[in-house]
Structures are given as C-alpha cells and as structure tokens.
Amino acid sequence: MKAGWIGRALAATALLALTGCGGDVATEIRTNAPLRDRVMGAIASNGALAQQMTQRMLGIDSLRAGVIETMLHDKASAQYVLVRIGSNPDAVDLVLQTAASDSVGREHVMTLLKGMQLALKAGNKH
C-alpha cells in the first residue's frame, strides 16, 4: 500500500514537472508544506533515492557544508563518521595532516602522540 502511494506521489510530481501545469516544482515544494513532506518522505523511505539526493547535495558547494554540519550535530551520525574515519588509514592520514597543518595543531597532535606512547610504555611494564 505504502509503495503504491510513493509511486503515485513520485509519478504526480514528475507529471507536474513535465507538463508544467503545476508551476515550478521547486516553488511548489518550497511553499506547499504537505507536498514537501510527501516528497521528502518518499526520498527518505527509499535508500536509492536517499543516496542520490545525498550525492546531489554533497556535490553542490553551497550545500555541502550545511549537510555535513547537520550530520555532525546529530550524535549518532557524528559517531558513525568518526568510527569510519578511524578505521580508514587514508582518512586518518588526512585528519592528522589537517590537524598538523599549523603550529598549534602540530603541537596538539604531538602531545596526544606522546601521551599515547607513555600509556603504551606503562601498559608494557605490568
């Protein structure tokens, strides 16, 4: 039942866009809250559509920072990203390079590494 409704909503939106009888689709979505909610719901309920929308938003310079900031403000999403970064050596290298790109960051990274080294030595003594 739900899949049929989503299909009809997407078909109606596509039809409005193709025929132009509904005006500008972006304006309709921006000004019509129920329509906007249905379109967003249709995208969010379909993994492939959600991924395509995410890729589009990340591909637009003016939207990228907002998408990432929104994601990082959500604790579960931020933790997921950090775990993924931590398990990817190339991503860890990029984070360390970025962190060490100025003298303050470099000093902080070195302090953290020295602390880790001391902890490892202390662990080996026991």
N, C-alpha and C positions, 0 to 999 in steps of 0.2 A: 504494500500500500504506500509506504513512505517513498520507496524508489520511484513509483509511478508519479507521485506528486512532484518529486525533484525533477524528474524528466520533463514533466509538463511545465514546471516553472522555468527550467532552462530553455525549453523549446519556445515558450512565450517570450522570454527575454530575447532570444535570438531572432524570433519573428519581428518583434518590435524594432530591434536594431536593423534588420534587413529592410523592413518596409518603411521605416522612418515615421510610421503613424503614431508612435508613442513619444515622439520628440527625441531629444538627445538622451541616450541611455544613462550616461554619467550623471546628467542633471536629474533624471528620474530617480536614480539610486540615491543621489545626494539629498534630494528633497522629499522623498517618499519613504518614511521610516519602515512601514510594513514590507514594502518591496525590498528595501535594503536588507532587512532582517532575513527575508526569504532567500535572497541571493547569497548573502554571507553564510547562511545555514547550509545551503546547497553546496557551496565550496568547502566549508568546514567538514561536512559529512562524507566527503569523497576524497580519499587520500591522494589520488592522482591530480584532481583539481586543486587541492590544497598545496601540493608540491609545485604545480605550475604557477599558482598565484604567488607563492613564496619566492620562487625563482624570478618572477617578473618584478616583484617589489625590491628584491636584493639587487636586481640589475639596473635599477634607476637610482642614480647618485643621490638625488634629493630625498629619496625614501629610505635608503639603506641604513643610515644612522638611526633613524626613528624605529625601524623594525628591530634592529639589534638592541637598542636601548630598552624597548618594550620587553624584549625577551629577557634581557639581563635583570630587569626589575621583577621578574617572576622567579622566585627562589628555585623552584623545581627545574625550570628551563635553564637557569644560570648554572645550577649544579650539573646538569646533564652536559652542557657545553664544556665546563671545566674538566669533567671526567674524560670527555672525548679528547680535549686538548692534551690532558695529562697522559693519555695512552697513545699519543701520536708523536713520535720523536721529532718529526719535521715541525709540528706545531709547537712543541716545547722549545725547539731551537729558535723559532720565530719570536716566541714570548720572551725568551732570555735576551735575544738580540735587541728587541724593542725596549725591554727594561734597562738594558745596559747602554742605551744609546746616548745617555748624558752622564755626567759625573755623579749626580745624586743617585740615579738609578743604578749605576755601576757599583757604587759603594753599598747600596742596599742589597744587591744581588750577592756581592762578596761576603757581606755579613751573614746572610742566610746560608750560603755555602759553607762558611767557616763553622757556623752553628751545627749544621748537618754533619760535618766532618768530626767535630768534637763529640757529638752524640754517638756516632758510629764507633769512635775510639772507646768511649765509655762503655758502650754495649759489648765490645770485644773483651773487655777486662773481666767481665762477670762470667 
